Amino acid sequence: MKGISGFSKLSKLEKISWIAKNFLYTSPVEVINEFASYWHDNVESQKAI
């Protein structure tokens, strides 16, 4: 397993991008878009969910 220093300090998008590029080899862009499709439009509502 690949390690990353400071992963917890990355933004949500940076974390998903890192995971997609390092573990999901088929199409990182598609994986990122799929994860993003589940995000709530309102950031404050997303935090509560």
C-alpha positions in Angstrom: 0.0 0.0 0.0 1.3 3.5 -0.9 1.6 5.9 1.9 1.0 9.7 1.8 2.2 12.2 4.3 -0.3 14.8 5.3 -3.3 13.1 3.7 -5.7 14.4 6.5 -4.7 18.0 5.6 -5.7 17.6 1.9 -9.0 19.0 0.7 -11.9 16.6 -0.1 -11.1 16.9 -3.9 -7.4 16.4 -3.3 -8.0 13.3 -1.3 -10.3 11.8 -3.9 -7.9 12.7 -6.7 -5.0 11.0 -4.8 -7.0 7.9 -4.3 -8.2 7.8 -7.9 -4.7 8.2 -9.3 -3.0 5.8 -6.9 -5.6 3.0 -6.5 -8.2 3.2 -9.3 -6.2 2.8 -12.5 -9.0 2.4 -15.0 -10.0 6.1 -15.3 -9.2 8.5 -12.5 -11.2 11.3 -14.0 -14.3 9.2 -14.1 -13.8 8.1 -10.5 -13.4 11.8 -9.4 -16.6 12.8 -11.3 -18.5 9.9 -9.8 -17.6 10.9 -6.3 -18.4 14.5 -7.0 -21.8 13.6 -8.2 -22.7 12.5 -4.6 -21.7 15.8 -3.1 -24.5 18.1 -1.8 -24.7 21.5 -3.6 -24.8 23.3 -0.2 -21.4 22.8 1.6 -23.0 23.4 5.1 -25.7 20.8 4.4 -23.0 18.3 3.3 -21.1 18.8 6.6 -24.3 17.9 8.6 -25.0 14.8 6.5 
